[in-house]
Amino acid sequence: MIFPEQLDIFYFEIEERLKDIEKDHEDAVKGGMFFTATDSFPEILTRLKQIQDKINLHFKS
């Protein structure tokens, strides 16, 4: 488990990993791997962050 105080250490690694995942998403969209229109990668990240925040709020209470 990564704790918030550790995120500064891993920030660069996370950014690089997200760039790779974004490219994979882009390639999948261009390659026709989805049957319907997909959200942009930033929109997906925003939704994931919202879900993460809800989960974290649950564990804090």
C-alpha positions as semicolon CSV with decimal commas, in nm:
position;residue;x (nm);y (nm);z (nm)
1;M;0,000;0,000;0,000
2;I;0,128;0,345;-0,090
3;F;0,069;0,615;0,168
4;P;0,027;0,984;0,076
5;E;0,365;1,081;0,217
6;Q;0,525;0,834;-0,025
7;L;0,359;0,979;-0,334
8;D;0,623;1,247;-0,383
9;I;0,883;0,973;-0,421
10;F;0,679;0,785;-0,680
11;Y;0,536;1,088;-0,864
12;F;0,771;1,056;-1,161
13;E;0,709;0,683;-1,192
14;I;0,334;0,735;-1,177
15;E;0,346;1,009;-1,442
16;E;0,548;0,789;-1,676
17;R;0,318;0,494;-1,617
18;L;0,011;0,708;-1,688
19;K;0,165;0,826;-2,016
20;D;0,211;0,462;-2,119
21;I;-0,145;0,373;-2,020
22;E;-0,278;0,677;-2,206
23;K;-0,094;0,564;-2,520
24;D;-0,240;0,213;-2,483
25;H;-0,588;0,366;-2,451
26;E;-0,530;0,582;-2,757
27;D;-0,406;0,282;-2,957
28;A;-0,708;0,077;-2,849
29;V;-0,946;0,353;-2,958
30;K;-0,771;0,398;-3,292
31;G;-0,759;0,023;-3,342
32;G;-1,135;-0,008;-3,302
33;M;-1,123;-0,222;-2,989
34;F;-1,438;-0,060;-2,848
35;F;-1,788;-0,105;-2,985
36;T;-1,904;0,237;-2,867
37;A;-1,743;0,578;-2,831
38;T;-1,516;0,597;-2,529
39;D;-1,435;0,880;-2,295
40;S;-1,104;1,055;-2,327
41;F;-0,825;0,933;-2,103
42;P;-0,838;1,249;-1,884
43;E;-1,212;1,194;-1,836
44;I;-1,149;0,836;-1,729
45;L;-0,884;0,951;-1,480
46;T;-1,125;1,209;-1,340
47;R;-1,391;0,943;-1,283
48;L;-1,138;0,711;-1,122
49;K;-1,025;0,992;-0,891
50;Q;-1,386;1,059;-0,790
51;I;-1,437;0,691;-0,709
52;Q;-1,108;0,679;-0,519
53;D;-1,211;0,981;-0,314
54;K;-1,544;0,817;-0,224
55;I;-1,368;0,498;-0,117
56;N;-1,113;0,691;0,089
57;L;-1,389;0,893;0,253
58;H;-1,561;0,569;0,353
59;F;-1,245;0,438;0,521
60;K;-1,178;0,767;0,701
61;S;-1,518;0,768;0,867
